[in-house]
Amino acid sequence: MKSAWELALERSGGALQELSPEKKEKIAELERAAQAKIAAAKITAEHKLAAMTDPDEIDQLKEGLVNEIRSIEESLARKKEAVRAE
């Protein structure tokens, strides 16, 4: 199994690109925004979960939360790649 470092090295053609401070800050900003969205989604789900009693509804809520987090993370990955490609 390859490490994340090895995979990144492969994708970059053998040499990792150095990111400018501006790109690093933009990526950090994107990561902070994504983490805030994830936190908000978790808090919302926790509040809804507290009022639920039906196990099926609880499972649906949990599955929805997992899907929402996955979507946010995938969006973040695409945005980070776009910044790196600039």
C-alpha distances in whole Angstrom, upper triangle without the diagonal:
4,7,10,12,10,10,14,14,14,16,18,19,18,20,20,23,25,27,30,32,33,30,28,31,31,27,28,31,29,26,30,31,28,28,32,31,29,31,34,33,32,35,37,35,36,40,40,38,41,43,42,42,41,38,37,38,36,33,34,34,30,29,31,29,26,26,28,26,23,25,26,23,22,25,24,21,24,26,24,23,27,28,25,27,30
4,7,8,6,7,10,11,10,12,15,15,14,16,16,19,22,23,27,28,30,26,25,28,28,24,25,28,26,24,28,29,26,27,30,30,28,30,33,32,32,35,37,35,36,40,40,38,41,44,42,44,43,39,39,39,37,34,34,34,31,29,31,29,26,26,28,25,22,25,25,21,21,24,23,19,22,24,21,20,24,25,22,23,27
4,5,5,6,9,10,11,13,14,16,14,15,15,18,19,21,24,25,27,24,22,25,25,21,22,25,24,21,25,27,24,24,28,28,26,28,31,30,29,33,35,33,34,38,38,37,39,42,41,42,42,39,38,38,36,33,34,33,30,29,30,28,25,26,27,23,21,24,23,20,20,22,21,18,20,22,19,19,23,23,20,22,25
4,5,5,6,8,10,11,12,14,13,14,12,15,17,18,21,22,23,20,18,21,21,18,19,22,20,18,21,23,21,21,25,25,23,25,28,28,27,30,32,31,32,36,36,35,38,41,40,41,41,38,37,37,35,32,32,32,29,27,28,26,23,23,24,21,19,21,20,17,17,19,17,14,17,19,16,15,19,19,17,19,22
4,5,5,6,9,10,11,12,11,11,9,13,14,16,19,21,22,19,18,21,21,18,19,22,21,19,22,25,23,23,27,27,26,28,31,30,30,33,35,34,35,39,39,39,41,44,43,45,44,41,41,40,38,36,36,35,32,31,31,29,26,27,27,24,22,24,23,19,19,21,19,16,19,20,17,16,19,19,16,18,21
4,5,5,6,9,10,11,9,11,10,14,16,18,22,23,25,22,21,24,24,21,22,26,24,22,26,28,25,26,30,30,28,31,33,33,33,36,38,37,38,41,42,41,43,46,45,46,46,43,42,42,40,37,37,37,34,32,33,31,28,28,29,26,24,25,25,21,21,23,21,18,20,22,19,17,21,21,18,19,23
4,5,5,6,9,10,10,11,11,14,16,18,21,23,24,21,20,23,23,19,21,24,22,21,24,26,23,24,28,28,26,29,31,30,31,34,35,34,36,39,39,39,41,44,43,44,43,41,39,39,37,35,35,34,31,30,30,29,25,25,26,23,21,22,22,18,17,20,18,15,17,19,16,14,18,19,16,17,21
4,5,5,6,9,8,9,7,10,13,14,18,19,21,17,16,20,19,16,18,21,19,18,22,23,22,23,26,26,25,28,30,30,30,33,35,34,36,39,39,39,42,44,43,45,44,42,41,40,38,36,35,35,32,30,30,29,26,26,26,23,21,22,21,18,17,19,17,13,15,16,13,12,15,16,12,14,17
4,6,5,6,5,6,6,9,12,14,18,20,22,19,18,22,22,19,21,24,23,22,25,27,25,26,30,30,29,31,34,33,34,37,39,38,39,43,43,42,45,48,47,49,48,45,44,44,42,39,39,38,36,34,34,33,30,29,30,27,25,25,25,21,21,22,20,17,18,20,16,15,18,18,14,15,19
4,5,5,6,8,9,12,15,17,21,23,24,21,21,24,24,21,23,26,24,23,27,28,26,28,31,31,30,33,35,34,35,38,39,38,40,43,43,43,46,48,47,49,48,45,44,43,42,39,39,38,36,34,34,33,30,29,30,27,24,25,25,22,20,22,21,17,18,20,18,15,18,19,15,16,19
4,5,7,9,9,11,14,15,19,21,22,18,19,22,21,18,21,23,21,21,25,26,24,25,29,28,28,31,33,32,33,36,37,36,38,41,41,41,44,46,45,47,46,44,42,42,40,38,37,36,34,32,32,31,28,27,27,25,22,23,23,19,18,19,18,14,15,17,14,12,14,16,12,12,16
4,6,6,6,7,11,13,16,19,20,17,17,21,20,18,20,23,21,21,25,26,25,26,29,29,29,32,34,33,34,37,39,38,40,43,43,43,46,48,48,50,49,46,45,44,43,40,39,39,36,35,34,33,30,29,29,27,25,25,24,21,20,21,19,16,16,17,14,12,14,14,11,11,14
4,6,8,10,13,16,19,22,23,20,20,24,23,21,24,27,25,25,29,30,28,30,33,33,33,35,38,37,38,41,42,42,44,46,47,46,49,52,51,53,52,49,48,47,46,43,42,42,39,37,37,36,33,32,33,30,28,28,28,25,23,24,23,19,19,21,18,15,17,18,14,14,17
4,7,10,13,16,19,22,23,21,20,24,24,22,24,27,26,26,29,31,29,30,34,34,33,36,38,38,39,42,43,43,44,47,48,47,50,52,52,53,53,50,49,48,46,44,43,43,40,39,39,37,34,34,34,31,29,30,29,26,24,26,24,21,21,22,20,17,20,20,16,16,19
4,6,9,12,16,18,20,18,18,21,22,20,22,25,24,24,27,29,28,29,32,33,32,35,37,37,38,41,42,42,44,46,47,47,50,52,51,54,53,50,49,49,47,45,44,43,41,39,39,37,34,34,34,31,29,29,29,25,24,25,23,20,21,21,18,16,18,18,14,15,17
4,6,9,13,15,17,14,14,18,18,16,18,21,21,20,23,25,24,26,29,29,29,31,34,34,35,37,39,39,40,43,44,44,46,49,48,51,50,48,47,46,44,42,41,40,38,36,36,34,32,31,31,28,26,27,25,22,22,22,20,17,18,18,15,13,16,15,11,12,15
4,6,9,13,14,11,12,15,16,14,17,19,19,19,22,24,24,25,28,29,29,31,33,34,35,37,39,39,41,43,44,44,47,49,49,51,51,49,48,46,45,43,42,41,38,37,36,34,32,32,31,28,27,27,25,22,22,22,19,17,17,17,14,12,14,12,9,10,12
4,7,9,11,10,10,13,14,13,15,18,18,18,21,23,23,24,27,28,29,30,33,33,34,37,38,39,40,43,44,44,46,49,49,52,51,49,48,47,45,44,43,41,39,38,37,35,33,33,32,29,28,28,26,23,23,23,20,18,19,17,14,14,15,12,9,12,12
4,6,8,6,6,10,10,10,12,14,15,16,18,20,20,22,24,25,26,28,30,31,32,34,35,36,38,40,41,42,44,46,47,49,49,47,47,45,43,42,41,39,37,36,35,33,31,31,29,27,26,25,23,21,21,20,17,16,16,15,12,12,13,10,7,10,10
4,5,5,6,9,10,11,12,14,15,17,18,20,21,23,24,26,27,29,30,32,33,35,36,38,39,41,42,43,45,47,48,51,51,49,49,47,45,44,43,41,39,38,37,34,33,33,31,28,28,27,25,23,23,22,19,18,18,16,13,14,14,11,9,12,11
4,5,5,6,9,10,10,12,14,15,16,18,20,21,22,24,26,27,28,30,31,33,35,36,37,39,41,41,43,46,46,49,50,48,48,46,44,43,42,40,38,38,36,34,33,32,30,28,28,27,24,23,23,22,19,19,19,17,14,16,16,12,12,14,13
4,5,5,6,9,10,10,12,14,15,17,18,20,21,23,24,26,27,29,30,32,33,35,36,38,39,40,42,44,45,48,49,47,47,44,43,42,41,38,37,37,35,32,32,31,29,27,27,26,23,22,22,20,17,18,18,15,13,14,14,10,11,13,11
4,5,5,6,8,10,10,12,14,15,16,18,20,21,22,24,26,27,29,30,32,33,35,36,38,39,41,43,43,46,46,45,44,42,40,39,38,36,35,34,32,30,29,28,26,24,24,23,20,19,19,17,14,14,14,11,9,11,10,6,7,10,9
4,5,5,6,9,10,11,12,14,15,16,18,20,21,22,24,26,27,29,30,31,33,35,36,37,39,41,42,45,45,44,43,41,39,38,37,35,33,33,31,29,28,27,25,23,23,22,19,18,19,17,14,14,15,13,10,12,12,9,9,12,12
4,5,5,6,9,10,10,12,14,15,16,18,20,21,22,24,26,27,29,30,31,33,35,36,37,40,41,44,44,43,42,40,38,38,37,34,33,33,31,28,28,27,25,23,23,22,19,18,19,18,14,15,16,13,11,14,14,10,12,15,14
4,5,5,6,9,10,11,12,14,15,17,18,20,21,23,24,26,27,29,30,32,33,34,36,38,39,42,43,41,40,38,37,36,35,32,31,31,29,26,26,25,23,21,21,20,17,16,17,15,12,13,13,10,8,11,11,7,10,13,11
4,5,5,6,9,10,11,12,14,15,16,18,20,21,23,24,26,27,29,30,32,33,35,37,37,40,40,39,38,36,34,33,32,30,29,28,26,24,23,23,20,18,18,17,14,13,14,12,9,10,11,8,6,9,10,7,9,12,12
4,5,5,6,9,10,11,12,14,15,16,18,20,21,22,24,26,27,29,30,31,33,35,36,39,40,38,38,36,33,33,32,29,28,28,26,23,23,23,21,18,19,18,15,14,16,14,11,12,14,11,9,13,14,11,12,16,16
4,5,5,6,9,10,11,12,14,15,17,18,20,21,23,24,26,27,29,30,32,34,35,38,39,38,37,35,33,32,31,29,27,27,25,23,23,23,20,18,19,18,14,14,16,14,10,13,14,11,10,14,14,11,14,17,16
4,5,5,6,9,10,11,12,14,15,17,18,20,21,23,24,26,27,28,30,32,33,36,36,35,34,32,30,30,28,26,25,25,23,20,20,19,17,15,15,14,11,10,12,10,7,9,11,8,7,11,11,10,12,15,15
4,5,5,6,9,10,10,12,14,15,16,18,20,21,22,24,26,27,29,31,31,34,35,33,33,31,29,28,27,24,23,23,21,18,18,18,16,13,14,14,10,9,12,10,7,9,12,10,9,12,14,12,14,17,17
4,5,5,6,9,10,10,12,14,15,16,18,20,21,23,24,25,27,29,30,33,34,33,33,30,28,28,27,24,23,24,22,19,19,19,16,14,16,16,12,12,14,13,10,13,15,13,12,16,17,15,17,20,20
4,5,5,6,9,10,11,12,14,15,17,18,20,21,23,24,26,28,29,32,33,32,31,29,27,27,25,23,22,22,20,17,18,18,14,13,15,14,10,11,13,11,9,12,14,12,12,16,16,15,17,20,20
4,5,5,6,9,10,11,12,14,15,16,18,20,21,22,24,26,27,30,30,29,28,26,24,24,23,20,19,19,17,14,14,14,11,9,11,10,6,7,10,9,7,10,12,11,11,15,15,15,17,20,20
4,5,5,6,9,10,10,12,14,15,16,18,20,21,23,25,26,29,29,28,28,25,23,23,22,19,18,19,17,14,14,15,12,9,12,12,9,9,12,12,10,13,15,14,14,17,19,18,20,22,23
4,5,5,6,9,10,11,12,14,15,17,18,20,21,23,25,28,29,28,28,25,23,23,22,19,18,19,17,14,15,16,13,11,14,14,10,12,15,14,12,15,17,16,16,20,20,20,22,24,25
4,5,5,6,9,10,11,12,14,16,17,18,20,22,23,26,26,26,25,22,21,21,20,17,16,17,14,11,13,13,9,8,11,11,8,10,13,11,11,14,16,15,16,19,20,20,22,24,25
4,5,5,6,9,10,10,12,14,15,16,18,21,21,24,24,23,23,20,18,18,17,14,13,14,12,9,10,11,8,6,9,10,7,9,12,12,11,14,16,16,17,20,21,21,23,25,26
4,5,5,6,9,10,10,12,14,15,17,19,20,23,24,23,23,21,19,19,19,15,14,16,14,11,12,14,11,9,13,14,11,12,16,16,15,17,20,19,20,23,24,24,25,28,29
4,5,5,6,9,10,11,12,14,16,17,19,22,23,23,23,20,18,19,18,14,14,16,14,11,13,14,11,10,14,14,12,14,17,16,16,19,21,20,21,24,25,25,27,29,30
4,6,5,6,9,10,11,12,14,16,17,20,20,20,19,17,15,16,14,11,11,12,10,7,10,11,8,8,11,12,10,13,15,15,15,18,20,20,21,24,25,25,27,29,30
4,5,5,6,9,10,10,12,15,15,18,19,18,19,16,14,14,14,11,10,12,11,7,9,12,10,9,12,14,12,14,17,17,17,20,22,22,23,26,27,27,29,31,32
4,5,5,6,9,10,11,13,15,18,19,19,20,17,15,16,16,12,12,15,13,10,13,15,13,12,16,17,15,17,20,20,20,23,25,24,25,28,29,29,31,34,34
4,5,5,6,9,10,11,13,16,18,18,18,15,13,15,14,10,11,14,12,9,13,14,12,12,16,16,15,18,20,20,20,23,25,25,26,29,30,30,32,34,35
4,5,5,6,9,10,11,14,15,14,15,12,10,11,11,7,8,11,9,7,10,12,11,11,15,16,15,17,20,20,21,23,25,25,27,29,30,31,33,35,36
4,5,5,6,9,10,13,15,15,16,13,10,13,13,9,9,13,12,10,13,15,14,14,17,19,18,20,23,23,23,26,28,28,29,32,33,33,35,37,38
4,5,5,7,9,13,15,16,17,14,12,15,15,11,12,15,14,12,16,18,16,17,20,21,20,22,25,25,25,28,30,30,31,34,35,35,37,39,40
4,5,6,7,10,12,13,14,10,9,12,11,8,10,13,12,11,15,16,15,16,19,20,20,22,25,25,26,28,30,30,32,34,35,36,38,40,41
4,5,5,8,10,10,12,9,7,10,10,7,9,12,12,11,14,16,16,16,19,21,21,23,25,26,26,29,31,31,32,35,36,37,38,41,42
4,6,8,11,12,14,12,10,13,14,11,12,16,16,14,17,20,19,20,23,24,24,25,28,29,29,32,34,34,35,38,39,39,41,43,44
4,7,10,12,13,11,10,14,14,12,14,17,16,16,19,21,20,21,24,25,25,27,30,30,31,34,35,35,37,39,40,41,43,45,46
4,6,8,10,7,7,10,11,10,12,14,15,15,18,19,19,21,23,24,25,27,29,30,31,33,35,35,37,39,40,41,43,45,46
4,6,9,8,7,11,12,12,13,16,17,17,19,21,22,23,25,27,28,29,31,32,34,36,37,38,39,42,43,44,46,48,49
4,5,5,6,9,10,11,12,14,15,17,19,20,21,23,25,26,27,29,30,32,33,35,36,38,39,41,42,44,45,47,48
4,5,5,6,9,10,10,12,14,15,17,18,20,21,23,24,26,27,29,30,32,33,35,36,37,39,41,42,43,45,47
4,5,5,6,9,10,11,12,14,15,16,18,20,21,22,24,26,27,28,30,32,33,35,36,38,39,41,42,43,45
4,5,5,6,9,10,10,12,14,15,16,18,20,21,22,24,25,27,28,30,31,33,34,36,37,39,40,42,43
4,5,5,6,9,10,11,12,14,15,17,18,20,21,23,24,26,27,29,30,32,33,35,36,38,39,41,42
4,5,5,6,8,10,11,12,14,15,16,18,20,21,22,24,26,27,29,30,32,33,35,36,38,39,41
4,5,5,6,9,10,10,12,14,15,16,18,20,21,22,24,26,27,28,30,32,33,35,36,37,39
4,5,5,6,9,10,10,12,14,15,16,18,20,21,22,24,26,27,28,30,32,33,35,36,38
4,5,5,6,9,10,11,12,14,15,17,18,20,21,23,25,26,27,29,30,32,33,35,37
4,5,5,6,9,10,11,12,14,15,16,18,20,21,23,24,26,27,29,30,32,33,35
4,5,5,6,9,10,10,12,14,15,16,18,20,21,22,24,26,27,29,30,32,33
4,5,5,6,9,10,11,12,14,15,16,18,20,21,22,24,26,27,29,30,32
4,5,5,6,9,10,11,12,14,15,16,18,20,21,23,24,26,27,29,31
4,5,5,6,9,10,10,12,14,15,17,18,20,21,23,24,26,27,29
4,5,5,6,9,10,11,12,14,15,17,18,20,21,23,24,26,27
4,5,5,6,9,10,10,12,14,15,16,18,20,21,23,24,26
4,5,5,6,9,10,11,12,14,15,17,18,20,21,23,25
4,5,5,6,9,10,11,12,14,15,17,19,20,21,23
4,6,5,6,9,10,11,12,14,15,17,18,20,21
4,5,5,6,9,10,10,12,14,15,16,18,20
4,5,5,6,9,10,11,13,14,15,17,19
4,5,5,6,9,10,11,12,14,15,17
4,5,5,6,9,10,11,12,14,16
4,5,5,6,9,10,11,12,14
4,5,5,6,9,10,11,13
4,5,5,6,9,10,11
4,5,5,6,9,10
4,5,5,6,9
4,5,5,6
4,5,5
4,6
4
